[in-house]
Amino acid sequence: NLIGMMRLMDDDPIRYVPAYEAACDRYDSPTADQVEEVAEMMMYVGDQSLEDYFMEMAYDCGDIKNGDYWESHIDWKGYAQEQMHHFTEYKYDGDTYLLSNY
């Protein structure tokens, strides 16, 4: 397991270091396979704000469309805070990653 974990970290630390941290939150002693599983479930936010990330997601999913009359009334900061009840945030090397709590 140690060798497998070291290979993951060496191959793609930007992906697997935050996944390892998240896997440690989910499992007592995560295996390399569990870290890979968690990495597949994580969402990459990058260096943008959570507010911008969730706003972009709302548009991409079609929850809101450009030109909707109520578009300018949305409190995107509050919306992002509400969305974060469903996710755990992990940071690595200046980037943000999210993992669903479900």
The first five atom37 places (N, CA, C, CB, O) and aatype in JSON, in Angstrom:
{
  "aatype": [2, 10, 9, 7, 12, 12, 1, 10, 12, 3, 3, 3, 14, 9, 1, 18, 19, 14, 0, 18, 6, 0, 0, 4, 3, 1, 18, 3, 15, 14, 16, 0, 3, 5, 19, 6, 6, 19, 0, 6, 12, 12, 12, 18, 19, 7, 3, 5, 15, 10, 6, 3, 18, 13, 12, 6, 12, 0, 18, 3, 4, 7, 3, 9, 11, 2, 7, 3, 18, 17, 6, 15, 8, 9, 3, 17, 11, 7, 18, 0, 5, 6, 5, 12, 8, 8, 13, 16, 6, 18, 11, 18, 3, 7, 3, 16, 18, 10, 10, 15, 2, 18],
  "atom_mask": [
    [1, 1, 1, 1, 1],
    [1, 1, 1, 1, 1],
    [1, 1, 1, 1, 1],
    [1, 1, 1, 0, 1],
    [1, 1, 1, 1, 1],
    [1, 1, 1, 1, 1],
    [1, 1, 1, 1, 1],
    [1, 1, 1, 1, 1],
    [1, 1, 1, 1, 1],
    [1, 1, 1, 1, 1],
    [1, 1, 1, 1, 1],
    [1, 1, 1, 1, 1],
    [1, 1, 1, 1, 1],
    [1, 1, 1, 1, 1],
    [1, 1, 1, 1, 1],
    [1, 1, 1, 1, 1],
    [1, 1, 1, 1, 1],
    [1, 1, 1, 1, 1],
    [1, 1, 1, 1, 1],
    [1, 1, 1, 1, 1],
    [1, 1, 1, 1, 1],
    [1, 1, 1, 1, 1],
    [1, 1, 1, 1, 1],
    [1, 1, 1, 1, 1],
    [1, 1, 1, 1, 1],
    [1, 1, 1, 1, 1],
    [1, 1, 1, 1, 1],
    [1, 1, 1, 1, 1],
    [1, 1, 1, 1, 1],
    [1, 1, 1, 1, 1],
    [1, 1, 1, 1, 1],
    [1, 1, 1, 1, 1],
    [1, 1, 1, 1, 1],
    [1, 1, 1, 1, 1],
    [1, 1, 1, 1, 1],
    [1, 1, 1, 1, 1],
    [1, 1, 1, 1, 1],
    [1, 1, 1, 1, 1],
    [1, 1, 1, 1, 1],
    [1, 1, 1, 1, 1],
    [1, 1, 1, 1, 1],
    [1, 1, 1, 1, 1],
    [1, 1, 1, 1, 1],
    [1, 1, 1, 1, 1],
    [1, 1, 1, 1, 1],
    [1, 1, 1, 0, 1],
    [1, 1, 1, 1, 1],
    [1, 1, 1, 1, 1],
    [1, 1, 1, 1, 1],
    [1, 1, 1, 1, 1],
    [1, 1, 1, 1, 1],
    [1, 1, 1, 1, 1],
    [1, 1, 1, 1, 1],
    [1, 1, 1, 1, 1],
    [1, 1, 1, 1, 1],
    [1, 1, 1, 1, 1],
    [1, 1, 1, 1, 1],
    [1, 1, 1, 1, 1],
    [1, 1, 1, 1, 1],
    [1, 1, 1, 1, 1],
    [1, 1, 1, 1, 1],
    [1, 1, 1, 0, 1],
    [1, 1, 1, 1, 1],
    [1, 1, 1, 1, 1],
    [1, 1, 1, 1, 1],
    [1, 1, 1, 1, 1],
    [1, 1, 1, 0, 1],
    [1, 1, 1, 1, 1],
    [1, 1, 1, 1, 1],
    [1, 1, 1, 1, 1],
    [1, 1, 1, 1, 1],
    [1, 1, 1, 1, 1],
    [1, 1, 1, 1, 1],
    [1, 1, 1, 1, 1],
    [1, 1, 1, 1, 1],
    [1, 1, 1, 1, 1],
    [1, 1, 1, 1, 1],
    [1, 1, 1, 0, 1],
    [1, 1, 1, 1, 1],
    [1, 1, 1, 1, 1],
    [1, 1, 1, 1, 1],
    [1, 1, 1, 1, 1],
    [1, 1, 1, 1, 1],
    [1, 1, 1, 1, 1],
    [1, 1, 1, 1, 1],
    [1, 1, 1, 1, 1],
    [1, 1, 1, 1, 1],
    [1, 1, 1, 1, 1],
    [1, 1, 1, 1, 1],
    [1, 1, 1, 1, 1],
    [1, 1, 1, 1, 1],
    [1, 1, 1, 1, 1],
    [1, 1, 1, 1, 1],
    [1, 1, 1, 0, 1],
    [1, 1, 1, 1, 1],
    [1, 1, 1, 1, 1],
    [1, 1, 1, 1, 1],
    [1, 1, 1, 1, 1],
    [1, 1, 1, 1, 1],
    [1, 1, 1, 1, 1],
    [1, 1, 1, 1, 1],
    [1, 1, 1, 1, 1]
  ],
  "atom_positions": [
    [[0.82, -1.19, 0.0], [0.0, 0.0, 0.0], [0.87, 1.26, 0.0], [-0.94, 0.0, 1.21], [0.56, 2.23, -0.69]],
    [[1.94, 1.24, 0.76], [2.82, 2.4, 0.83], [3.42, 2.71, -0.54], [3.94, 2.16, 1.86], [3.49, 3.86, -0.95]],
    [[3.86, 1.68, -1.24], [4.45, 1.88, -2.56], [3.39, 2.41, -3.53], [5.06, 0.56, -3.11], [3.66, 3.33, -4.31]],
    [[2.2, 1.86, -3.48], [1.12, 2.34, -4.33], [0.77, 3.79, -4.04], [0.0, 0.0, 0.0], [0.51, 4.57, -4.96]],
    [[0.78, 4.15, -2.77], [0.49, 5.53, -2.37], [1.59, 6.47, -2.86], [0.33, 5.63, -0.85], [1.31, 7.57, -3.34]],
    [[2.84, 6.04, -2.74], [3.96, 6.86, -3.19], [3.91, 7.06, -4.7], [5.29, 6.2, -2.79], [4.23, 8.15, -5.19]],
    [[3.5, 6.04, -5.44], [3.38, 6.17, -6.9], [2.32, 7.21, -7.26], [3.04, 4.81, -7.54], [2.52, 8.03, -8.15]],
    [[1.19, 7.16, -6.55], [0.14, 8.14, -6.81], [0.66, 9.56, -6.59], [-1.08, 7.88, -5.91], [0.48, 10.44, -7.44]],
    [[1.3, 9.76, -5.45], [1.78, 11.1, -5.1], [2.86, 11.58, -6.08], [2.33, 11.1, -3.67], [2.9, 12.76, -6.42]],
    [[3.71, 10.67, -6.52], [4.75, 11.04, -7.48], [4.18, 11.31, -8.87], [5.81, 9.93, -7.57], [4.61, 12.23, -9.56]],
    [[3.21, 10.5, -9.28], [2.63, 10.63, -10.62], [1.84, 11.92, -10.8], [1.74, 9.45, -10.93], [1.98, 12.59, -11.82]],
    [[1.02, 12.27, -9.82], [0.14, 13.43, -9.96], [-0.18, 14.02, -8.59], [-1.17, 13.04, -10.7], [-1.29, 13.86, -8.09]],
    [[0.79, 14.71, -7.97], [0.56, 15.23, -6.62], [-0.58, 16.25, -6.55], [1.83, 15.88, -6.11], [-1.28, 16.33, -5.54]],
    [[-0.78, 17.01, -7.61], [-1.84, 18.02, -7.59], [-3.21, 17.36, -7.45], [-1.81, 18.88, -8.86], [-4.13, 17.94, -6.87]],
    [[-3.33, 16.17, -7.96], [-4.61, 15.45, -7.86], [-4.68, 14.6, -6.6], [-4.82, 14.56, -9.08], [-5.71, 14.58, -5.92]],
    [[-3.6, 13.9, -6.27], [-3.68, 12.88, -5.24], [-3.36, 13.36, -3.82], [-2.76, 11.79, -5.58], [-3.77, 12.71, -2.86]],
    [[-2.65, 14.46, -3.67], [-2.41, 14.95, -2.3], [-3.72, 15.4, -1.65], [-1.4, 16.12, -2.32], [-3.99, 15.0, -0.52]],
    [[-4.54, 16.23, -2.32], [-5.82, 16.57, -1.69], [-6.75, 15.37, -1.58], [-6.5, 17.67, -2.48], [-7.54, 15.29, -0.64]],
    [[-6.66, 14.44, -2.52], [-7.48, 13.23, -2.44], [-7.07, 12.38, -1.25], [-7.38, 12.42, -3.74], [-7.92, 11.77, -0.6]],
    [[-5.78, 12.33, -0.96], [-5.32, 11.58, 0.21], [-5.87, 12.2, 1.5], [-3.76, 11.54, 0.24], [-6.33, 11.49, 2.39]],
    [[-5.81, 13.52, 1.58], [-6.34, 14.2, 2.76], [-7.84, 13.91, 2.92], [-6.11, 15.73, 2.65], [-8.31, 13.64, 4.03]],
    [[-8.57, 13.95, 1.82], [-10.0, 13.66, 1.87], [-10.25, 12.2, 2.23], [-10.66, 13.98, 0.52], [-11.17, 11.89, 2.99]],
    [[-9.43, 11.31, 1.68], [-9.58, 9.88, 2.0], [-9.31, 9.62, 3.48], [-8.65, 9.03, 1.14], [-9.95, 8.76, 4.08]],
    [[-8.37, 10.34, 4.06], [-8.1, 10.21, 5.5], [-9.3, 10.64, 6.33], [-6.86, 11.03, 5.89], [-9.52, 10.11, 7.43]],
    [[-10.07, 11.6, 5.82], [-11.29, 12.01, 6.52], [-12.39, 10.96, 6.43], [-11.79, 13.33, 5.97], [-13.25, 10.88, 7.3]],
    [[-12.36, 10.15, 5.37], [-13.41, 9.15, 5.15], [-13.04, 7.77, 5.7], [-13.71, 9.03, 3.68], [-13.92, 7.04, 6.14]],
    [[-11.77, 7.42, 5.66], [-11.32, 6.09, 6.05], [-10.25, 6.22, 7.13], [-10.77, 5.31, 4.82], [-9.53, 7.21, 7.19]],
    [[-10.15, 5.2, 7.98], [-9.14, 5.23, 9.04], [-7.73, 5.22, 8.47], [-9.33, 4.04, 9.98], [-6.92, 6.1, 8.79]],
    [[-7.43, 4.27, 7.65], [-6.12, 4.16, 6.99], [-6.37, 3.87, 5.52], [-5.22, 3.03, 7.64], [-6.43, 2.71, 5.12]],
    [[-6.52, 4.92, 4.7], [-6.91, 4.68, 3.31], [-5.85, 3.94, 2.52], [-7.21, 5.98, 2.63], [-4.65, 4.11, 2.72]],
    [[-6.34, 3.11, 1.61], [-5.47, 2.42, 0.68], [-5.29, 3.29, -0.56], [-6.05, 1.02, 0.3], [-6.0, 4.28, -0.75]],
    [[-4.35, 2.92, -1.4], [-4.12, 3.65, -2.64], [-5.38, 3.6, -3.51], [-2.91, 3.07, -3.4], [-5.72, 4.58, -4.17]],
    [[-6.07, 2.46, -3.52], [-7.31, 2.34, -4.29], [-8.38, 3.29, -3.77], [-7.83, 0.89, -4.25], [-9.1, 3.89, -4.56]],
    [[-8.48, 3.43, -2.46], [-9.46, 4.36, -1.88], [-9.12, 5.81, -2.21], [-9.54, 4.17, -0.36], [-10.01, 6.62, -2.44]],
    [[-7.84, 6.13, -2.23], [-7.42, 7.48, -2.6], [-7.78, 7.76, -4.05], [-5.9, 7.67, -2.37], [-8.25, 8.85, -4.38]],
    [[-7.56, 6.78, -4.93], [-7.95, 6.95, -6.33], [-9.46, 7.12, -6.47], [-7.48, 5.75, -7.17], [-9.93, 7.93, -7.27]],
    [[-10.22, 6.37, -5.7], [-11.68, 6.47, -5.72], [-12.13, 7.87, -5.3], [-12.31, 5.4, -4.79], [-13.0, 8.47, -5.93]],
    [[-11.54, 8.38, -4.23], [-11.88, 9.72, -3.75], [-11.47, 10.77, -4.77], [-11.21, 9.99, -2.39], [-12.19, 11.74, -4.99]],
    [[-10.31, 10.6, -5.39], [-9.85, 11.55, -6.41], [-10.85, 11.65, -7.55], [-8.47, 11.13, -6.95], [-11.06, 12.74, -8.09]],
    [[-11.47, 10.54, -7.93], [-12.47, 10.54, -8.99], [-13.71, 11.35, -8.6], [-12.87, 9.11, -9.34], [-14.39, 11.91, -9.46]],
    [[-14.02, 11.4, -7.32], [-15.22, 12.09, -6.83], [-15.0, 13.58, -6.57], [-15.71, 11.43, -5.57], [-15.96, 14.33, -6.45]],
    [[-13.76, 14.01, -6.5], [-13.46, 15.4, -6.16], [-13.69, 16.32, -7.35], [-12.03, 15.53, -5.66], [-13.45, 15.96, -8.5]],
    [[-14.16, 17.52, -7.04], [-14.37, 18.55, -8.07], [-13.26, 19.58, -7.93], [-15.79, 19.22, -7.94], [-12.92, 20.01, -6.83]],
    [[-12.71, 19.97, -9.06], [-11.61, 20.94, -9.09], [-12.19, 22.34, -9.26], [-10.61, 20.61, -10.24], [-12.85, 22.63, -10.26]],
    [[-11.94, 23.19, -8.3], [-12.38, 24.58, -8.35], [-11.26, 25.47, -8.88], [-12.84, 25.06, -6.96], [-11.52, 26.49, -9.51]],
    [[-10.05, 25.08, -8.62], [-8.9, 25.87, -9.04], [-8.68, 27.04, -8.12], [0.0, 0.0, 0.0], [-8.89, 26.95, -6.91]],
    [[-8.26, 28.16, -8.7], [-7.98, 29.33, -7.87], [-9.12, 30.35, -7.9], [-6.7, 29.99, -8.32], [-8.99, 31.44, -7.35]],
    [[-10.24, 29.99, -8.55], [-11.38, 30.91, -8.54], [-12.11, 30.83, -7.21], [-12.35, 30.59, -9.7], [-11.96, 29.86, -6.47]],
    [[-12.89, 31.83, -6.91], [-13.64, 31.85, -5.65], [-14.77, 30.83, -5.71], [-14.19, 33.27, -5.36], [-15.23, 30.46, -6.79]],
    [[-15.2, 30.39, -4.54], [-16.34, 29.47, -4.48], [-17.59, 30.14, -5.03], [-16.58, 29.0, -3.04], [-18.43, 29.49, -5.66]],
    [[-17.71, 31.43, -4.8], [-18.84, 32.2, -5.33], [-18.88, 32.09, -6.86], [-18.74, 33.69, -4.89], [-19.92, 31.8, -7.44]],
    [[-17.75, 32.32, -7.5], [-17.68, 32.24, -8.97], [-17.9, 30.8, -9.45], [-16.32, 32.75, -9.48], [-18.55, 30.57, -10.47]],
    [[-17.35, 29.84, -8.71], [-17.5, 28.44, -9.1], [-18.97, 28.02, -9.09], [-16.69, 27.53, -8.16], [-19.45, 27.43, -10.06]],
    [[-19.69, 28.33, -8.0], [-21.08, 27.91, -7.91], [-21.98, 28.72, -8.85], [-21.57, 28.05, -6.48], [-22.99, 28.21, -9.32]],
    [[-21.62, 29.97, -9.12], [-22.37, 30.76, -10.08], [-22.23, 30.12, -11.48], [-21.89, 32.24, -10.09], [-23.21, 29.94, -12.19]],
    [[-21.0, 29.8, -11.85], [-20.75, 29.16, -13.14], [-21.49, 27.82, -13.23], [-19.23, 28.94, -13.34], [-22.07, 27.5, -14.27]],
    [[-21.48, 27.06, -12.15], [-22.16, 25.78, -12.12], [-23.68, 25.96, -12.32], [-21.87, 25.05, -10.8], [-24.31, 25.18, -13.03]],
    [[-24.26, 26.99, -11.69], [-25.7, 27.25, -11.82], [-26.06, 27.56, -13.27], [-26.12, 28.42, -10.91], [-27.1, 27.12, -13.76]],
    [[-25.22, 28.32, -13.95], [-25.46, 28.62, -15.36], [-25.25, 27.37, -16.23], [-24.52, 29.75, -15.84], [-26.06, 27.08, -17.12]],
    [[-24.18, 26.63, -15.96], [-23.89, 25.44, -16.76], [-24.98, 24.38, -16.64], [-22.56, 24.84, -16.34], [-25.29, 23.69, -17.6]],
    [[-25.55, 24.26, -15.45], [-26.6, 23.25, -15.21], [-27.97, 23.72, -15.7], [-26.69, 22.93, -13.72], [-28.92, 22.93, -15.75]],
    [[-28.07, 24.98, -16.06], [-29.34, 25.51, -16.54], [-30.28, 25.96, -15.45], [0.0, 0.0, 0.0], [-31.44, 26.27, -15.71]],
    [[-29.78, 26.0, -14.2], [-30.62, 26.49, -13.1], [-30.97, 27.95, -13.28], [-29.9, 26.29, -11.76], [-32.01, 28.41, -12.81]],
    [[-30.11, 28.67, -13.96], [-30.35, 30.08, -14.29], [-29.83, 30.32, -15.7], [-29.66, 31.04, -13.25], [-28.85, 29.71, -16.12]],
    [[-30.5, 31.2, -16.4], [-30.1, 31.5, -17.77], [-29.83, 32.98, -17.91], [-31.19, 31.05, -18.78], [-30.44, 33.8, -17.22]],
    [[-28.91, 33.33, -18.79], [-28.63, 34.74, -19.08], [-29.94, 35.42, -19.5], [-27.53, 34.89, -20.19], [-30.68, 34.91, -20.34]],
    [[-30.18, 36.55, -18.9], [-31.37, 37.32, -19.24], [-32.57, 37.05, -18.34], [0.0, 0.0, 0.0], [-33.58, 37.74, -18.46]],
    [[-32.48, 36.06, -17.43], [-33.58, 35.84, -16.49], [-33.78, 37.13, -15.7], [-33.28, 34.64, -15.54], [-32.82, 37.78, -15.29]],
    [[-35.05, 37.49, -15.48], [-35.32, 38.78, -14.83], [-34.76, 38.84, -13.41], [-36.82, 39.03, -14.79], [-34.42, 39.93, -12.94]],
    [[-34.65, 37.72, -12.72], [-34.19, 37.73, -11.33], [-32.68, 37.48, -11.22], [-34.94, 36.68, -10.54], [-32.14, 37.39, -10.11]],
    [[-32.03, 37.38, -12.35], [-30.59, 37.1, -12.39], [-29.78, 38.1, -11.56], [-30.11, 37.12, -13.83], [-28.85, 37.7, -10.84]],
    [[-30.11, 39.36, -11.64], [-29.34, 40.39, -10.93], [-29.65, 40.44, -9.44], [-29.6, 41.74, -11.54], [-28.98, 41.16, -8.7]],
    [[-30.64, 39.71, -8.99], [-31.04, 39.73, -7.58], [-30.44, 38.59, -6.76], [-32.54, 39.68, -7.47], [-30.66, 38.51, -5.55]],
    [[-29.7, 37.73, -7.4], [-29.15, 36.57, -6.69], [-27.94, 37.01, -5.86], [-28.74, 35.46, -7.69], [-27.05, 37.7, -6.35]],
    [[-27.94, 36.6, -4.62], [-26.81, 36.82, -3.71], [-25.87, 35.62, -3.89], [-27.28, 36.98, -2.2], [-26.0, 34.61, -3.19]],
    [[-24.92, 35.75, -4.81], [-24.05, 34.62, -5.14], [-23.17, 34.2, -3.97], [-23.19, 34.95, -6.32], [-22.85, 33.02, -3.84]],
    [[-22.78, 35.13, -3.15], [-21.97, 34.78, -1.97], [-22.81, 33.91, -1.03], [-21.46, 36.06, -1.23], [-22.33, 32.89, -0.53]],
    [[-24.04, 34.3, -0.78], [-24.93, 33.51, 0.06], [-25.24, 32.16, -0.55], [0.0, 0.0, 0.0], [-25.32, 31.15, 0.14]],
    [[-25.42, 32.15, -1.87], [-25.68, 30.9, -2.58], [-24.5, 29.94, -2.41], [-25.93, 31.17, -4.08], [-24.7, 28.75, -2.15]],
    [[-23.29, 30.46, -2.54], [-22.09, 29.62, -2.37], [-22.0, 29.1, -0.94], [-20.82, 30.41, -2.72], [-21.64, 27.94, -0.73]],
    [[-22.32, 29.93, 0.03], [-22.29, 29.48, 1.43], [-23.29, 28.36, 1.66], [-22.59, 30.66, 2.37], [-22.99, 27.39, 2.36]],
    [[-24.47, 28.48, 1.07], [-25.48, 27.42, 1.19], [-25.01, 26.14, 0.53], [-26.81, 27.88, 0.58], [-25.2, 25.05, 1.07]],
    [[-24.4, 26.24, -0.64], [-23.91, 25.07, -1.34], [-22.83, 24.34, -0.55], [-23.37, 25.46, -2.71], [-22.71, 23.12, -0.63]],
    [[-22.04, 25.1, 0.21], [-20.94, 24.5, 0.96], [-21.41, 23.64, 2.12], [-20.03, 25.59, 1.47], [-20.6, 22.96, 2.76]],
    [[-22.71, 23.65, 2.42], [-23.24, 22.71, 3.41], [-23.18, 21.28, 2.88], [-24.7, 23.08, 3.79], [-23.25, 20.32, 3.65]],
    [[-23.04, 21.14, 1.57], [-23.04, 19.83, 0.93], [-21.64, 19.34, 0.56], [-23.89, 19.88, -0.31], [-21.5, 18.23, 0.04]],
    [[-20.62, 20.14, 0.82], [-19.27, 19.81, 0.38], [-18.26, 20.05, 1.5], [-18.89, 20.63, -0.85], [-18.49, 20.82, 2.42]],
    [[-17.13, 19.36, 1.39], [-15.97, 19.64, 2.21], [-14.9, 20.2, 1.28], [-15.46, 18.36, 2.98], [-14.68, 19.68, 0.19]],
    [[-14.25, 21.25, 1.73], [-13.26, 21.96, 0.92], [-11.86, 21.5, 1.3], [-13.39, 23.49, 1.11], [-11.53, 21.38, 2.48]],
    [[-11.04, 21.26, 0.29], [-9.64, 20.91, 0.48], [-8.8, 21.84, -0.37], [-9.37, 19.41, 0.12], [-9.19, 22.19, -1.49]],
    [[-7.66, 22.25, 0.15], [-6.77, 23.15, -0.58], [-5.41, 22.5, -0.73], [-6.64, 24.52, 0.15], [-4.92, 21.81, 0.16]],
    [[-4.83, 22.73, -1.9], [-3.48, 22.25, -2.15], [-2.82, 23.15, -3.19], [-3.49, 20.76, -2.63], [-3.37, 23.37, -4.27]],
    [[-1.68, 23.65, -2.87], [-0.86, 24.44, -3.79], [-1.64, 25.61, -4.39], [-0.34, 23.55, -4.91], [-1.5, 25.92, -5.57]],
    [[-2.46, 26.26, -3.57], [-3.22, 27.42, -4.0], [-4.52, 27.13, -4.7], [0.0, 0.0, 0.0], [-5.27, 28.05, -5.04]],
    [[-4.81, 25.85, -4.92], [-6.06, 25.46, -5.59], [-7.05, 24.86, -4.59], [-5.77, 24.46, -6.71], [-6.67, 24.36, -3.53]],
    [[-8.31, 24.93, -4.96], [-9.38, 24.41, -4.11], [-10.02, 23.21, -4.78], [-10.43, 25.51, -3.83], [-10.22, 23.18, -5.99]],
    [[-10.35, 22.21, -3.97], [-11.04, 21.0, -4.4], [-12.22, 20.8, -3.49], [-10.1, 19.77, -4.37], [-12.16, 21.14, -2.31]],
    [[-13.32, 20.26, -4.03], [-14.51, 19.99, -3.24], [-14.84, 18.51, -3.33], [-15.69, 20.84, -3.73], [-14.67, 17.86, -4.36]],
    [[-15.34, 17.99, -2.2], [-15.81, 16.61, -2.15], [-17.19, 16.62, -1.52], [-14.83, 15.7, -1.35], [-17.39, 17.19, -0.45]],
    [[-18.14, 15.98, -2.19], [-19.5, 15.92, -1.68], [-19.52, 15.21, -0.34], [-20.43, 15.21, -2.69], [-18.78, 14.25, -0.13]],
    [[-20.36, 15.67, 0.55], [-20.5, 15.04, 1.87], [-21.41, 13.82, 1.84], [-21.04, 16.04, 2.88], [-21.63, 13.17, 2.86]],
    [[-21.94, 13.5, 0.68], [-22.88, 12.38, 0.59], [-22.26, 11.18, -0.02], [-24.09, 12.77, -0.2], [-22.91, 10.15, -0.17]]
  ]
}
